[in-house]
Amino acid sequence: MPVLVITGTGTEVGKTVVTAAVAAAALAGGRSVAVLKAAQTGVGPDEAGDAREVARLAGDVTVAEVARFPEPLAPGTAARRAGLPPVHPPEVAEAAAKLATEHDLVLVEGAGGLLVRFDAAGGTLADVAGLLGAPVLLVTSAGLGTLNTTELTARELRSRGLELPGLVIGSWPGSPDLAARCNLADLPDVSGAPLLGAVPAGAGSLDPAGFRSAAPHWLAPPLHGTWDAEAFGTRHGA
């Protein structure tokens, strides 16, 4: 898995923290890691973006962005409003492929959900994954409403012939409600993909040393961690 694309069911589901956790777990396993942000929006020229936040939490990773735009909008819209050239899927795929020649693992983080548009032609992160032939890890929310968006995203991935290796819950609450507990069983059912982890709510606020030591415990072995879905479900499931 030299390139892994990471998307979410929408905004604010924990993509960046999950990306950092995957990076930290891979680093702990002795792998070299690069993180590529396909299109960073909502930050100024000198502000730290998501890739830099991943490096702060995870440690010694190579970080790169293909493009950034100042307003917190979909990349295509943000580019148009800023009068800047949009990012196109082949550019992202080329940047990821180059990083893959120099690193054991390249994590490509999207912006928003799978079909958020990069350009006027309708290019998306799904197109990037297709060009790379890369699997797509799906970050989901824990509670009510997540089943619909998760199933829709999983169906879209499969309709394009893209591999969905699994799901990670991006923010698992300290006191999960009934919906969240039921979703531990329902999310794999509706998506047809296994749960590969659950990152605790507030994990991004941990100090970097604490984050790095804990990250492998939040992720299953396919993501270089030790998390056990069955044991987690026994503790938290309905």
RAMO-V29736 format. One record per residue. N is the residue number from 1. SS is DSSP state (2 for helix, 1 for strand, 0 for the rest). Layout:
N_SS, N_SS
//
This chain:
1_0, 2_0, 3_1, 4_1, 5_1, 6_1, 7_1, 8_1, 9_0, 10_0, 11_0, 12_0, 13_0, 14_0, 15_2, 16_2, 17_2, 18_2, 19_2, 20_2, 21_2, 22_2, 23_2, 24_2, 25_2, 26_2, 27_2, 28_2, 29_0, 30_0, 31_0, 32_0, 33_1, 34_1, 35_1, 36_1, 37_1, 38_0, 39_0, 40_1, 41_1, 42_0, 43_0, 44_0, 45_0, 46_0, 47_0, 48_0, 49_0, 50_2, 51_2, 52_2, 53_2, 54_2, 55_2, 56_2, 57_2, 58_2, 59_0, 60_0, 61_0, 62_1, 63_1, 64_1, 65_1, 66_0, 67_0, 68_1, 69_1, 70_0, 71_0, 72_0, 73_0, 74_0, 75_2, 76_2, 77_2, 78_2, 79_2, 80_2, 81_2, 82_2, 83_0, 84_0, 85_0, 86_0, 87_0, 88_0, 89_2, 90_2, 91_2, 92_2, 93_2, 94_2, 95_2, 96_2, 97_2, 98_2, 99_2, 100_2, 101_0, 102_0, 103_0, 104_0, 105_1, 106_1, 107_1, 108_1, 109_1, 110_1, 111_1, 112_1, 113_1, 114_0, 115_0, 116_0, 117_0, 118_0, 119_0, 120_0, 121_0, 122_0, 123_0, 124_0, 125_2, 126_2, 127_2, 128_2, 129_2, 130_2, 131_2, 132_2, 133_0, 134_0, 135_1, 136_1, 137_1, 138_1, 139_1, 140_1, 141_0, 142_0, 143_0, 144_0, 145_0, 146_2, 147_2, 148_2, 149_2, 150_2, 151_2, 152_2, 153_2, 154_2, 155_2, 156_2, 157_2, 158_2, 159_2, 160_0, 161_0, 162_0, 163_0, 164_0, 165_0, 166_0, 167_1, 168_1, 169_1, 170_1, 171_1, 172_1, 173_0, 174_0, 175_0, 176_0, 177_0, 178_2, 179_2, 180_2, 181_2, 182_2, 183_2, 184_2, 185_2, 186_2, 187_2, 188_2, 189_2, 190_2, 191_2, 192_0, 193_0, 194_0, 195_1, 196_1, 197_1, 198_1, 199_1, 200_1, 201_0, 202_0, 203_2, 204_2, 205_2, 206_0, 207_0, 208_2, 209_2, 210_2, 211_2, 212_2, 213_2, 214_2, 215_2, 216_2, 217_2, 218_2, 219_1, 220_0, 221_2, 222_2, 223_2, 224_0, 225_0, 226_0, 227_0, 228_0, 229_2, 230_2, 231_2, 232_2, 233_2, 234_2, 235_2, 236_2, 237_0, 238_0
//
